[in-house]
Amino acid sequence: MHPESTSGTSGGAPAVPMAWLCAEYVADELLRTGALVEGGSLEYRAGRETLALTIYLCDATDGLAGVRAMSRIEEWLDLTAYGHPWTAWVLERLAAREERERDLDAGPDPDLALARESWRWLRQTELLAAEPEDDEPWQPPRGPRGPAGGYERRWTPAWRLGLPLSHLAIHLF
C-alpha cells in the first residue's frame, strides 16, 4: 500500500485518470438517462466513448470534465451535431494535448492515454448500422428500400453511430 501524500503527488503510485473517468461517468449518465440503446451493447459503448471523448477534449484545462457539465451542454450539442467536423476536431484536440504532454515532460498522462485508446477503438471498431442511401439523411425514406426501415445496412466505424447517439442523449437531458 502506498503512503498518502498531501503534496499533490500520489506517493509514487500511478496517477489516477480523474478527468477521463469523470467524462466517462457523465457520458454514461447521459446515455443511460436517455435510454436510447440497450446498456452494455456495442452501440451503447460507441455512444459512451464518443461522448466521453467529446466531454474530455472540450475541457482545455484538464480539470474534471463533469464539474462544469451543465455549462457545457450547448457546446457538446454543437460538437456532436450533424455536419460538424467532429473527427477533425478530435484529431486537433488530441494533437494539442500530446504536444502539451511533450512540452511539460511530466511523464505520460493517464487521461490522455485513455482518450487515445477510446479514439482508437472508435476508429477501428465497425458496427452494422442503417445508413440512408441518399445525401439527405434527415428526410424520410420515399417508399420501401430495404430491411432497415428504408435504409441499407452497412458496416461503419463506431464513432459514426456514437455521434448521433451522443447528440440525442444530450438533447434528451
C-alpha angles and dihedrals in degrees: 000000000000120000117249118247132201094198094084095261126109095233092255096312119128114277116258113236094229097159092053094043091050092049090049091049093051091047091049092050093049093049094043092049091048091052091203097143137014112280112245094029123122088246090056091049091049090054094045094048092046093048094043090051090049093049093046095048092046091065104080093182096059088235123141103302096210097049092081095029098129092055091052100053094099091049091051090049091052093048094049096042121120110271097022111129091240097161092052089048091051092049091048093049094045091050091050091050092048091050091050090048090055092045094051092047089201096135129262117334109229092205092054091046090056091046090052091049091049091051091048091052093047092051099042101040115082125199130194105245139165111258127184116247095220136056094256107071093167091064119088115252116267101231133321112328108154151338096287101067095286097324132104116238115234138171108255136172112270093244091062090062095036094055098063090040089054092048093050093046091053091046092052092051 
